[in-house]
Amino acid sequence: MNYVKITFALLVLINPFISHASSIAEKNTAIEATVKQAMKTFQVPGVAVAIVKDNQVVMSRGFGVIEHGKNTKVTADTLFGIASNTKAMTAALLASLVDEGKLTWRTKVIDIIPEFQMPDPYVTREFTIIDLLSHNSGLGLGAGDLMIWPQTTLTNADVIKGLKHLPQVSSFRSEFAYDNLMYVIAGEIIAKLTSSTWQQAIQTRIFNKLGMENTYPTFSQIPTNHSNVARAHVPLEGQLTVVGGNFLEKFTSAGSVASNVNDMALWLKAQLNKGTYNNKSGAEARLFSAEQSRAMWQARTVLPVSEAATKQDKTHFSAYGLGWFLKDYHGVKLIHHSGGILGMVSKVVVVPEENLAMVILTNQQSGYAFNAIYLQILNEYLELAEKDWVTYFHDKQQARKAKETVRLAKAANAVDKNSRHSLPLKAYAKTFTDNWYGDIHIGYKNNQLTMQFSNTPELKGTLTHYQHNTFIVRWQDRSLEADAFVNFHLNEVGGIEYATMKAVSHATDFSFDFHDLKLIPNP
């Protein structure tokens, strides 16, 4: 008789509570229940999920509807914006160019784009391809994002020109600060080295090779007769509102791809297989080498780990690689990234040791929802202790809202309601210029001030007096959720020397980097 069988039989007799691991079907049933609960709790109209385990797609399906209030169902073929999950694809394109010998990870950016300049000349000289992808430039969180989002009239050339004027907040390679602009530059490098556009490169080098036939570099490339496209939603005052148009069309390499979970499963398989895939003839081929897979999944910039994360998630390290976040989680290494554009967020997670990967695409901007779903998937497939992740994140959401409500109320109570602005309203109406963004116009009509960002049509709003020489601009497009303080600094003779801005709410998306602006009035 087999010794292992005897031992297991004895253990069962000794401990009747030992049970077999749940089946794939049982795991997926629990996951589907969490998806539906998360959708209801966080007001998400539609979700699509794919899970790859041991090189097999064990789940690929949609939940809910593509648009709130309508009946068209989300399927595994429904297109969503994957946003910053595009960054791993941009890194993979560079990896393929490294394999081809067209550059190395330590190639200097100025050797390919001579006009590239950072605020510090030393940083300009030393900046490498690794630095482009590692979020360690010394610039602040989301620095310069107002040059690329919301949709602007600026170009990649304008972004490159603006870089040298952005404020440096830390020393080079010393701290992590998420930076979209460097991925825009990465896309320019890919275009130069492939003698094509970034869109053409990703189509031919990734999508076509993997058979991602329903994936597009940008939303504008989706055929007009394609009806299975999710609409983006923002919850405003408790009501879901359909929004659209902010899909990083012009700044593609940072986050413009539209895809579905069926196609993303092909991308996940290639990641788990360290760049290999089966081509249309069934032969094994490569997107990039195993060596470059290791390079992309190697820690480059260290992130802090809280005591709570160590206690709850058994996380001891967290870092950013090349296009991917990295951390340990209950004894395994997670390769992961999230993505967000207005009204859509997504999550991709790869667990190499378990040959497990997943993608979650949603048509509402609730990170709480996708976090609850991906952690439930990990619970099931890593066979961790049960936890109600939806309730956990709902509690966090409510606590965060309550904290911000208290903070805003405290700030409102501290306002000097008897204060007056120093100048007549008409005196604030000027065209101001910021070195990296460009012109911002403040107009005056019918005793009312208005603001218009010259390169960003959607950033148009009305200024109301707050206190002293500080006003609040309230944007006409309320779905932006990005009202900002405008503070006018006067000189010694009482004229406006410059103006600064800062988001009113701490919940405002970091890509509204108003705080990086210094607005100088034109003569």
N, C-alpha and C positions, 0 to 999 in steps of 0.2 A: 504493500500500500504506500502511496506517495506521502512523504514526511510532511510536506507543506500542507496537504489536505488534512492530515491528522491534526496538525497544530492548529489550523484554522477552526476545525470542528470542535476541538477542546476549548478554544477561546470563546466560541459561540455558546457552548454549554456553561462556561464560567460567567460570561457576560451576555445575557440575552438582548442587550440594547445595541450591540454592534449590528449595523445594517450595511447593505451594499450601497455603493455610490449611486446617486440618482442617474437615470438615463438622460440622454440628450433631450428627449421629448419632455421629460419632467423639468429639466433645467429651463428649457425654453418656455414652458407654460408659466413658470414663476416669473421669468423675464417679461413676458407679454403682459402679465398682470401689473407689473411695476410700470411698464410703458403707459398703460391705460390710466393707472392711478396718477402718474406724473403729469400726463396731459390734462387731466381734470383739475388737479391741484394747482398747476402753474399756467393754466389757460393757453395750452399749446394746441392749435387746430390739427396739425399733422406731424407725424414722425415716421422716419424710415430707418430700419436697423438691418445690418448684415453682420454675421459672425462667421469667422473662418476658424476651424479647429482641425489640426492634423491634415492640412491641405484640402479640406472639404468645406464647402459652404453649408453650415448647419442651420443657419437662419438667414433669410433675405426676404423681408416683407415690409409693407407699409401699414400705417395705422392712421385713422382719422381722415381728414379732407384736405385738399390742396388750398381751399379758401374758406374761411369762416362764413357760415351761413349758406354755403352751397353744398351740393351733394357729391361732386366728383371726388372719388376716393384716392388717397395716396397709395401708390404701389411701389414695388421694388424698382420700377423704372422711372418714378417721378424725379424730375430734376430739381435740385436745390443748389444754392450757392454754398460751396465748401469753404469760402473765405480763406483764412490763414492756413488751412490745411493744404493750400496751394504751395506754401513755402517748402514743404518736404519734397514736392515735385521739382521746384526750382533748384533745390540742393541736389537732387538726383540728376538733373540735367548737367549741372556742373561736374558731378562725379563722373558722368560718362565722358566729359571732355578731359578730365584728369586721366581717365583710362586711355584716351586716344593720344595723350601727350601734348594736347594743345595748351595746357597750363598745369600748374601744380596748386595744391591748396595754399601754398605760401607765396604764390605769385603776387606781386605788388599790384594793387588796383591801378595806380598811375601808369604802369607799364602797358595797360590796355586802354584806359580812359585817362589821358594826360590832363584833361581839364578838371578831374576830380580834386576837390580841395576840402579839407576839414578845417575847423577853426584854428587848430594848432598845426604849424608847418611840419613839426616832427611826426605827428600822427598821420598827416597826409603822406609823408615819405614811407612810413612803416606799415600802412594799412594793407592787409592781405585779403585774399578770398575767404580765408577762415574768419577773419574779423567781420567781413560783410554779413556772415551768416550766424554770428555768435552773440549778437546783442551786447557788445562790450565796448562800444565806440567812445564812451565818455559823454555822449549826449543824453538828455533826459528821456523819461518814459514817453513814447509817442511823439518825440520831438519832430516838428515839421510836418506832422500828419495833415495839417490844414492845407498843405500844398497838394494833397492827393484825395482828400475826403472831407466833406461831401464833394460830389462831382464838380471838378474845376475846369477852367480854361487853360490851366498851366500844363506844361509838357515835361517829359523826362529831362530835357535840357534845362528847364527852369529849376527842377528839383536839384540837379547837380550844381547849378549856380547858387542856389540858396543855402546849401549845406554849410558853407564857410561862415555864414552869418548866424547860425543857431548857437544858443548858449551851451557851453560845455559845463556839465554839473559834477563830473567826477574825472579822475585821471584815466587815461587810456588803458583798457583791459583790466580795470580794477573792480568794476561792478556791473551787474546785469541791469539793463534797461531795455525793454522791448522796443524794437525799432523797425518800422515798416519801410522807411526810405532806403535802408541798405539793401533790402530785397529788390527794390526798384532798380538800384544800381546793378545788382546781380543779374537782373533780366537784361540790362543793357550789355553786360559782358557776354552773356549767352548769345545775344543777337550779333555782336561783333564777331565772335569766334565761329559762329555757324553761318555767317553771311545770310542771315534770314531774320525774321522777327521772332520774338520770344513765343508768340502764338504759334507760328509755323514749327518752331523747334519742339514745343511740347506736344503738338499734334503728331508729328512724324516720329519723334524719338520715344514717346511714352504711350500716348493714346492708341495710335495705329498698331504699334508693336504688341501691346497687351490685349488688343481687341476691345478697347473701351469705345465702342461704336456710338454710344449715346452720351458722350462727354465732350464738353466744349470749352475752349480756352477762355471765352467770355460769354456773357449772356446775349450780347448782340449777335453772336454767331448761331444761336439756336434758331432753327427754321421757324418762320412766322406761323406755319400751320401745325407746329408742335404744341399740342394742347395739354400735355402732361407735365406742366411746370408749376411748382409750388409758388404761391403768392406769399410775400413777406408780411408779417403782422407785428404791430406794437400795441401793447395794452395801455390805453390812455384813459385815466380816471375810471379804471375797472372795465372798460369796453375795448374789445379787440378792433384795431383799425388797420386796414390794408394799406401798406406803403410800398414804395418801389423806386427803382432808379439809381440807388447808390450801390453799384456792384463793382466798383474799382475798374471800370471799363478801360481806362487809359493807363492804369498803373498795375498791369496784369500780373506780373511775377510776384507781387506781394499778396494777392488773394482773390483772383477773378474767376477761377474755374467753376463751371456748373457741371454737376455730375449726379449720379444716382447710386444707390447702394449695390445694385448688381455689378455695375462697372467698378465701383470702389473696392468690391471684393477681389477683383482681379489685381488691383494695385496692392491690396493687402497680402495676397499670395506672393507677389514678387518681393515684397518687403520681408516676409517670413523666410523666403527662399534665398535671401541675400542677393537679390538682383536677377535670379534666374526665372524663366517663364517658358512655357511651351508656345511656339509660334503657330501660325495657321496650318502648317503642314505637320504639326505634332512634334517637331524637333525641339530640343532644348536650346534656348538662346539666353542672352544676358542683356539687361538694361545697363548694369554696372557691375563691377567685380565685387567679390566678397571682401576684398581689401577696402574698397570704398564704402561698402556697407558698414564695416567696422569704424571707418573714419567718421561717418555721419552719426553713428551711435556712440561716439566717444565724448565724454564730458569735456566741454570747452570753457564754459562760464559757470561758476558755482553759484547756486541760489541758497538762501537760508532755509533751514528746516526748524519748524516750531516744536516745542516740547509736546504740544498736543498731537501733532502729526506723528511723532515718534511713538507716543503712547497708543494712539488709536490705530494708525496705519502701519506701524512697524517701519516707518520711513526714517532712514538714517542719512541719506544723501539726496540732493536734488540739484539738477544742473541743466544747462542747455547744450545740445550738441550742434549739429548742422542741420537746421530745419526741424528739429525735434527737441522736446523736453524729455528728460530722463530722471527716473527716481526708482528707489526700491520700495516694494509694497508687499508686506507679509512674506518676505523672503525671496521674491522674484523681482526682476528688473522690468519696469514699464517704460516703453517708448511711446510717447503720446503727444498730442497737440490738440488745441481747440481752434475754432474759427468763428468770427462774428462779423456780419455786416448788418446794416439796418434791417431788423425784422427777421433775421435768420441766424442761427448758431449751429455749430456742428462739433463733433468730437471723434477723434481717431485714436485707438489704443492698440499697441502691439506688445505681446508678451512672448518674447522669443523662446524662453525656456519651456514654456507650455505649448509652443506651436499654436498660439491663440492670437487672434486679432479681431477687432470690431470697428464699425463705423456707425455713428448716429447722426442723422441729418434732421433738422427741425425747421419749421416755418414760423417760429416766434423766438424772440431773443432772450429766452430764459436759460441761462447757464445752469440754474438749479435743476432743471428738468433733465438735461443730458448728463449731468453729474450723477443724479440718482440712478439713471438707467445704466450708465457704464459701470458704476460700482456694484449694482445688482448683478450684472453680467459677470463681473469678477467674483462676486460672492458665489455664484452658481458654479462657474467653471474652475475656480480655485478651491472650491468646497470649504469656504470660510464660514464662520458663525453667522447665523441669520441676523439681519438688521433691517429695520424699516428706513431705507434711505430717503424715501419721499418725505416722510414725517421729519426726518433729521434736517433735510434742506429747507423744508417749509418753515421749521422753527428758526433756522438761520436767516431766512428771508425776512420773516416777521421781526426778528430782533434787529436786523440791519435797518429795516424801514423805521422802526420805533426810535432807534438811536439817531437816525438822520432827522426825523421829525422833531425830536427834542432839541437837536443842535440848531436846526433852522429857527425854531421858536425862540430859543435863547438868543440867537443873533438878532432876530426881529425885535425882541424886547429891549435890546441894547441900542437900537437905532435912536439917534437924536432927532426926534420928530419935529423939533423947533428949528432945526438947521436949514439953511438956504444955500443954494449954489452961489458961488462967488461972482459969477458973470451972468449977464443976460443970456437966456437960452440960445439966442441967435449966434452968440460968440463962440459956442461949442461946435457950430456947424462948419466943418472944414474937411478937406481931404487930408488924411494921414497916410504916411508910408512906413511900412516895416521892411527892413532890409532883406529878409528872406521870403516874406509872403508877397509883398507888393502893396497896392493902394487899398485903403478902406475909407469909404465916404460916409460922413455924417451930414445929413441934410436937415433943414428947418422949414416947416410949413405949418400954418395954422397953429402956431404956438406949440409945436410938437417936434421932437427930434427923432430922426430915423437913422438906421445904420445899414449899409450895404457893403459886403465884402466884394471887391471888384472882380475877383477871379472865381467867386463861388456864388452863383445865382441864388442858391437856397438860403444862404446866410443873409437874410434880409429881415429886419425887425424894427421895433419901436423902443425908444429909450424912455424910461420913467425915472424920476428922481428918487434916489435912495436916501442919501444924507450927504451934507457938505458938497464936495465935488465928485461924488460917486453916483453913478446911474446904473440901472439894470437894463440890458437889452433883452427883450423877449421876442424870440424868433417867430415869424408868421407860421412856419411849419412846426407845429407843436410836437410832431413825432420825433423831432431831433432831441428833445429833452435835454437842452444844453444852454439854457439862459445863462447870461454871464454878467458879472460886474464890469463896468467901464469906469476907471478911476482917472480923472484928469489931474495932472501935476502942474502946478503953476510956478512960474519963475518969480524973481524978486520984484518985477514991475507989474505983476498981476496977469501976465499973458500965459497961454497954455504952452508949456515947455515940451511935454509929451503925455501920452496916455498909456495905461496898461489895462489888461483884462484878466479875468479869472472866473472860472465856472462857479455858479452859485451853489449848486448841489455837489456833494462829494460822490454822488452816484453817476454823475455825468461821465460818458465814455472818455477814456484817456486820449483818444484821437482828436478830441477838441482841445488842442494844446494852446488855448488862448493865453495862458500864462507865459508862453515863450515870446509873445509879441511885445515889441516896444514901438509905439506909434508916434512918429514925429510929424507935427503939422507941416504941410507944404507952405512955402512962403506966400 
